[in-house]
Amino acid sequence: MNTLWQLRLAHSDDIMALSAFLAASTLELNDPTEHHPDDQWLVAIPVAASVAPVIETPAVNEGVAMGCIRIRRNIGLDQPRYWYHVGCVVHAAPDLGLFHRQRTLLIGNDHTGCTELADISTHDRQLDVSERRMLTRLLVRSALLVLHRDYSSHVSEANLDNASLNQTSANKVIVGLPGLSDGLGAAPFWQGLGRHFYDGDIRLAQARFGALWLTHVAALLPRHPLVAALLNESAQAAIGCVHPEAGLLQDALIEVGLRAGEHVNLYDAGPVFEGDLTLLRGISGVYPRTLVVQADVEASAWCLLVKPGVPKARAADVQLCLVPARVNFQGELLISWESAQRLGLHSGDQVLAEEFKL
């Protein structure tokens, strides 16, 4: 790979690039440049690793956002969020030799207070499949590294042990994956269930309220458990299925240890992947390192870096980078002078680092 990657909070110059791969309604209703501590957008910026030959055409545009991810902390505390919990009910009559196990759907707010990774997108027209796969993994790992940094700072600042913080819902990370829908966006699950309670134009509702349109529609949906077997076959088959185009994201989530739980989206029944931040794969491989910049470094791995958080740090301090590096016998992280110059890194910088396999 001949490209370094830098990830930072979105600013006004990124809006044009983001509009190429994010829905217009998402940008209109959720300004990526508003850096609220509970809602942050990270954008991935390619930086050439070296001076490319004149005849070589770069795969991506240097300095232009090629992907983004949104970190949403403490979800559902300002506006309720709803999901269907997929449960089970058993009807048995031993004397008659009958035993029926049925799936049930119960609407609720079980993930209130959790952290959500949302709006995970890449510039599909500029990147090939392998580049999109790598960048999707990088976005997910970067968001988790930021959360790990904040978690570590919270432990240090509050002088709490891990057991105390593990009891809070804020440690749970969720990601909703899109479920089955056709080319026009119509979802079999909604056609089999939701439209009976709200038959309005879904596109108009989404344009007006964005992702929160389901919060408003949820008031119309039944509150008692629904037996899935009463839905048509297409709606039943869609429960928990992932849209084929979300395969790269699904792979990236599984790689870090996130798994489908017992909840699905109200509209298309796409699964909600979830996991405890302290238990996710890769978090245990995050180490504090001191950077050492040298003229010539024989890198042994690519490393994802973020500067450790400090109490009451400004949101604008969030910055990550993917860079070739090597750990010496003293535990220091060695990077080349060229990489340091391009990414704004310096000898003596304290960072959190984890290995990133390409």
Summary of the structure (lengths in Angstrom):
residues: 358
radius of gyration: 22.5
end to end distance: 8.4
largest distance: 82.2
contacts: 1116
relative contact order: 0.16
helix: 33%
strand: 30%
